[in-house]
C-alpha cells in the first residue's frame, strides 16, 4: 500500500482525484439551478471555478517541480583491433551424453523374477 501511495503522489494522480471531486461537486451544484447542458458547460468551461478548483490550481503552481536530471556518462571501450581472427581448436572430440533411462528400457528383466520374502 505504501508503494502504491508513493507512486500516486509521484505521478500527481492525487491532483486528478481532487479535480474529479471538484468537478463532480460543481456539476451537482449547477444542476440544482440550471439545465444539464448549461451545468456541464459551466462546470468545464474554466470561467466559473469553485473554491476547490482555485485551491487545486494554487497548490499545483506552488508545488516544487524537482526535475530528475541524471548525468549521462558516456561509456568508452578500449580500442578494438581491426581484424578479429577466430581459429578452430587443433583437436576436436564429439562428447556423447549417456542416457541412463534408455539403458534401463533396453535391458531385459532380471531372471528369475524376484520373489517376495513373505511367501
C-alpha positions as CSV (number, residue, x, y, z in Angstrom):
1,X,0.0,0.0,0.0
2,X,2.9,2.3,0.8
3,X,4.4,1.8,-2.7
4,X,1.1,2.5,-4.4
5,X,0.6,5.6,-2.3
6,X,4.1,6.8,-3.2
7,X,3.5,6.2,-6.9
8,X,0.2,8.1,-6.8
9,X,1.9,11.1,-5.2
10,X,4.9,11.0,-7.5
11,X,2.7,10.9,-10.7
12,X,0.4,13.6,-9.5
13,X,-2.7,11.4,-9.6
14,X,-3.9,12.9,-6.3
15,X,-4.5,16.2,-8.1
16,X,-6.5,14.4,-10.7
17,X,-8.6,12.7,-8.0
18,X,-9.2,16.1,-6.2
19,X,-10.1,17.8,-9.5
20,X,-12.6,15.0,-10.2
21,X,-14.2,15.6,-6.8
22,X,-14.3,19.3,-7.5
23,X,-15.9,18.8,-10.9
24,X,-18.5,16.4,-9.5
25,X,-19.4,18.8,-6.8
26,X,-19.6,21.7,-9.2
27,X,-21.8,19.7,-11.6
28,X,-24.2,18.7,-8.8
29,X,-24.4,22.3,-7.6
30,X,-25.0,23.6,-11.1
31,X,-27.7,21.0,-11.8
32,X,-29.8,22.5,-8.9
33,X,-30.0,25.8,-10.7
34,X,-29.5,25.2,-14.4
35,X,-30.3,22.7,-17.1
36,X,-27.9,19.7,-17.8
37,X,-26.3,21.4,-20.8
38,X,-25.7,24.7,-19.0
39,X,-24.4,22.8,-15.9
40,X,-21.9,20.9,-17.9
41,X,-20.8,24.0,-19.8
42,X,-20.4,26.0,-16.6
43,X,-18.5,23.1,-14.9
44,X,-15.9,22.5,-17.6
45,X,-15.5,25.9,-19.3
46,X,-12.9,27.2,-16.8
47,X,-14.6,30.5,-16.4
48,X,-16.6,29.6,-13.3
49,X,-14.1,27.8,-11.0
50,X,-15.2,26.8,-7.5
51,X,-13.1,27.4,-4.4
52,X,-11.7,23.8,-4.5
53,X,-10.7,24.3,-8.2
54,X,-8.9,27.5,-7.2
55,X,-7.1,25.8,-4.3
56,X,-6.0,22.9,-6.5
57,X,-4.7,25.3,-9.2
58,X,-2.8,27.3,-6.5
59,X,-1.3,24.1,-5.0
60,X,-0.2,22.8,-8.3
61,X,1.6,26.1,-9.0
62,X,3.3,26.3,-5.6
63,X,4.4,22.6,-5.8
64,X,8.1,22.4,-6.2
65,X,9.0,20.8,-9.5
66,X,12.1,18.8,-9.0
67,X,13.4,17.6,-12.3
68,X,15.3,14.3,-12.0
69,X,18.3,15.1,-14.1
70,X,20.7,12.2,-14.2
71,X,24.1,12.8,-15.6
72,X,24.6,10.6,-18.6
73,X,28.0,9.0,-18.7
74,X,29.5,8.0,-21.9
75,X,30.8,4.5,-21.7
76,X,34.1,4.3,-23.6
77,X,35.5,0.9,-24.5
78,X,39.2,0.2,-25.2
79,X,40.1,0.3,-28.9
80,X,39.5,-3.0,-30.7
81,X,41.8,-4.5,-33.3
82,X,40.5,-4.0,-36.8
83,X,40.6,-7.7,-37.7
84,X,39.4,-10.4,-35.3
85,X,40.5,-13.9,-36.3
86,X,38.9,-16.9,-34.8
87,X,40.9,-20.1,-35.1
88,X,39.3,-23.6,-34.6
89,X,40.8,-25.9,-32.0
90,X,43.5,-28.3,-33.1
91,X,41.8,-31.3,-31.7
92,X,38.0,-31.8,-31.7
93,X,36.2,-34.7,-29.9
94,X,32.5,-35.1,-30.0
95,X,31.3,-35.6,-26.5
96,X,28.4,-38.0,-26.2
97,X,26.0,-37.9,-23.4
98,X,24.8,-41.1,-21.6
99,X,21.1,-41.7,-21.5
100,X,20.5,-43.8,-18.4
101,X,16.8,-44.0,-18.9
102,X,17.3,-45.6,-22.4
103,X,19.7,-48.1,-20.9
104,X,17.0,-49.2,-18.4
105,X,14.5,-49.7,-21.1
106,X,16.8,-51.7,-23.3
107,X,18.0,-54.2,-20.6
108,X,16.0,-57.4,-20.1
109,X,14.3,-58.0,-16.8
110,X,16.3,-60.0,-14.2
111,X,15.9,-63.8,-14.3
112,X,14.4,-65.4,-12.2
113,X,11.8,-62.9,-11.2
114,X,12.4,-61.5,-7.7
115,X,10.4,-63.4,-5.0
116,X,8.6,-61.9,-2.1
117,X,10.1,-62.7,1.3
118,X,6.7,-63.2,2.8
119,X,5.7,-66.4,1.0
